Each structure stands twice: as C-alpha cells, then as structure tokens.
Amino acid sequence: MENNIQRKALGKGLEELFNSEPLDFSKVEEKIVQSTPKDEIKMIKLSELRSNPYQPRKIFKEEALEELASSIKEHGVFQPIIVKPSIKGYEIIAGERRVKASTMAGLKEIPAIIREFNDEEMMEIALLENLQRENLTSIEEANAYKKLCVALNLTQEQLAKRVGKSRSYITNTIGLLNLPKETQNLINENKISMGHAKILSKLEDPYQIKELTDKIITDEISVRELEEITSSAHDFKRKNSINIPKQKKENAYSYLEETLSEKLGTKVKIKNKKIEITFTNSNDLNRLLEIMHLDK
C-alpha cells in the first residue's frame, strides 16, 4: 500500500446526506466522485480488495456479471470504485459488482477512490447501495430495512418516507423476518410469493404457518384463496403488531392497489380511471420499468 496516500473522511458531508430526504445512494457516490481530484484516483490491484462485511447482497447474478465483464473488456471501468484502507489491502465500500466483473474480464487493477469510513458508515452505504441498485430477495430486503432503522434510529414510518415506499410495504417486508427460517428460505428461492408471505407473516402459530406453506406449494393456492382461508377460520390467530388498525377507504380498486403496490414495491393509486405509480428517482424509475418489462 502506498504510504503517501491521502486519506480523507467525507465526514459532515456524508452525515448530511444520510440525514436528508429521501435517502439516495447515487447522491452519496456522486458527491464522493465529484469531490475527488483525478490525481487522487488510484489504480489498485484486484487481489488487494475484499468485500464489505456489511454487504447484504450474497448472490450476484452470473449473467448480469458476464454482461458487465464484456462491457469492461471493451470500454474499461468508467466509474471508480470506493474503498477503505484495512489492515491488509482495502475493503470495498461501493462497486463490488464492478470488482467481480473486472476479475471475470481478466483485469489485474481497477480505478479506486480511497476514503476513511467507520463501521456504521460502511453498513449504511452498503445497505443503501443495494436497496436502490440490486434486486434483493424479499428477506435480504427485510434485513436491510431493519438494519437501516437501527443504524439511522428511524421508525418504520420515517424509513418509508426516506426510501419512497408505503409504510405498509416496509411493515409487511420487515414482518417477513418473523416467519420460520424454513419459510424464509422458500421465499428466497421464489417458491412463495411476497403476497403469500405477507399473509403468513400475520399469523402467530408456526405450525399453522408450516401447514399453509406446504399447501401453497402442493395445492398452488392463490394469494386471494390464502387470505380467505386465514380470515374465514376462527382458529387462525393474527399478530396485532402486523395488523394495520386504520380504517380502509372505500375504494372498488383497493385490492388491486394493494396488489400492485406489493408487486412494484411502491405506492400505487387508482382514481378516475387512471393508475398513478410513485417513484423517487431515475434509478427507481428504471427498476419499475424492468419489473414491467418496459426497459427494452
């Protein structure tokens, strides 16, 4: 490691970004890149890099990495990664996909910006980057939201406003962490949909949850059928902490609004024969377009 590396902490600038509304990782990364003179962007050996220990993303899609690797072979790495010096080499703060793709492309070095970050800042950046740039599984997303609430001392309602989601979406997603690990694994494997999982997470009895989980898979019951089963029978006890006591507005499209909100991960309103879909920034809009297969 070079001794003359100038180590900077973003300090107050990072704190201000995390205390602003809404949370937007692109602004954090953009501020770091724009405030860094070109002569401070260093070429670092890929062999000296290791993953951010707070990185919530455990699985990277091979096909997407291969596409990025192909682009890097042809054009190089345009955006420098951001790293933190460690005892041996560096820890990746932002840009792990670029690192993996560069390794696949056969590169030995990668452009990097070196900054000092404490453990809390490392966790916040890793969580925020993944929430806004990666298609996390519902369980990974739930863990990220829970950690952000703790790290930034936010209520679920405050977090919902900061990340541009509805409060019920945040509540229902974090509620998935109360499900048995076996059910969580099936959600990660996409064998149980978010709609099914949301209903299961409202139930108290783990045995009943397992029975219903098996029924979802073997009998292929729909979300509406599962809702009818659990709401019509008296022996299904629901968790008060998950229920939303607010009175629902009378709207013929309420069920469809809720279904679309859960599918798209954002607030959806249907009124006057129009569908209104909320998004927070260009990255979020691109995410929605991908879900709706309109990104071609």
PEMO-V515174 format. One record per residue. RES is the residue in three letters. PHI is phi in whole degrees, 0 to 359 (none if undefined). Layout:
# PEMO-V515174
((RES,PHI) (RES,PHI))
This chain:
# PEMO-V515174
((MET,none) (GLU,289) (ASN,284) (ASN,268) (ILE,293) (GLN,277) (ARG,264) (LYS,242) (ALA,251) (LEU,292) (GLY,57) (LYS,301) (GLY,300) (LEU,292) (GLU,299) (GLU,296) (LEU,295) (PHE,285) (ASN,263) (SER,267) (GLU,234) (PRO,275) (LEU,294) (ASP,213) (PHE,299) (SER,301) (LYS,289) (VAL,298) (GLU,295) (GLU,298) (LYS,296) (ILE,295) (VAL,296) (GLN,292) (SER,273) (THR,257) (PRO,299) (LYS,301) (ASP,287) (GLU,262) (ILE,276) (LYS,257) (MET,271) (ILE,244) (LYS,293) (LEU,300) (SER,291) (GLU,268) (LEU,261) (ARG,223) (SER,294) (ASN,295) (PRO,296) (TYR,263) (GLN,297) (PRO,284) (ARG,284) (LYS,257) (ILE,240) (PHE,248) (LYS,294) (GLU,299) (GLU,297) (ALA,294) (LEU,295) (GLU,295) (GLU,295) (LEU,293) (ALA,298) (SER,297) (SER,295) (ILE,294) (LYS,302) (GLU,277) (HIS,245) (GLY,85) (VAL,265) (PHE,283) (GLN,260) (PRO,296) (ILE,280) (ILE,241) (VAL,228) (LYS,238) (PRO,298) (SER,230) (ILE,302) (LYS,237) (GLY,79) (TYR,218) (GLU,257) (ILE,282) (ILE,268) (ALA,214) (GLY,111) (GLU,296) (ARG,297) (ARG,296) (VAL,294) (LYS,297) (ALA,292) (SER,294) (THR,296) (MET,297) (ALA,281) (GLY,88) (LEU,286) (LYS,254) (GLU,227) (ILE,213) (PRO,291) (ALA,214) (ILE,254) (ILE,258) (ARG,222) (GLU,270) (PHE,224) (ASN,275) (ASP,298) (GLU,295) (GLU,295) (MET,299) (MET,294) (GLU,299) (ILE,294) (ALA,298) (LEU,296) (LEU,293) (GLU,300) (ASN,289) (LEU,299) (GLN,259) (ARG,233) (GLU,238) (ASN,272) (LEU,292) (THR,290) (SER,300) (ILE,288) (GLU,298) (GLU,296) (ALA,298) (ASN,297) (ALA,295) (TYR,298) (LYS,298) (LYS,293) (LEU,295) (CYS,301) (VAL,288) (ALA,296) (LEU,259) (ASN,54) (LEU,248) (THR,282) (GLN,297) (GLU,293) (GLN,295) (LEU,296) (ALA,303) (LYS,294) (ARG,289) (VAL,255) (GLY,72) (LYS,245) (SER,282) (ARG,298) (SER,296) (TYR,295) (ILE,296) (THR,300) (ASN,294) (THR,292) (ILE,297) (GLY,298) (LEU,297) (LEU,290) (ASN,275) (LEU,287) (PRO,302) (LYS,304) (GLU,298) (THR,290) (GLN,300) (ASN,297) (LEU,292) (ILE,292) (ASN,299) (GLU,272) (ASN,62) (LYS,271) (ILE,232) (SER,283) (MET,298) (GLY,298) (HIS,297) (ALA,298) (LYS,299) (ILE,291) (LEU,298) (SER,291) (LYS,274) (LEU,268) (GLU,270) (ASP,276) (PRO,301) (TYR,294) (GLN,297) (ILE,299) (LYS,295) (GLU,300) (LEU,291) (THR,300) (ASP,298) (LYS,293) (ILE,301) (ILE,283) (THR,283) (ASP,263) (GLU,53) (ILE,287) (SER,280) (VAL,298) (ARG,297) (GLU,296) (LEU,295) (GLU,298) (GLU,294) (ILE,297) (THR,281) (SER,267) (SER,275) (ALA,276) (HIS,283) (ASP,270) (PHE,260) (LYS,270) (ARG,256) (LYS,282) (ASN,296) (SER,291) (ILE,266) (ASN,296) (ILE,255) (PRO,287) (LYS,300) (GLN,291) (LYS,284) (LYS,288) (GLU,284) (ASN,207) (ALA,297) (TYR,254) (SER,303) (TYR,297) (LEU,292) (GLU,301) (GLU,296) (THR,297) (LEU,295) (SER,299) (GLU,292) (LYS,292) (LEU,268) (GLY,72) (THR,205) (LYS,285) (VAL,231) (LYS,236) (ILE,240) (LYS,205) (ASN,53) (LYS,61) (LYS,230) (ILE,253) (GLU,251) (ILE,246) (THR,271) (PHE,221) (THR,262) (ASN,201) (SER,296) (ASN,296) (ASP,292) (LEU,296) (ASN,298) (ARG,299) (LEU,295) (LEU,297) (GLU,295) (ILE,299) (MET,270) (HIS,57) (LEU,247) (ASP,266) (LYS,282))
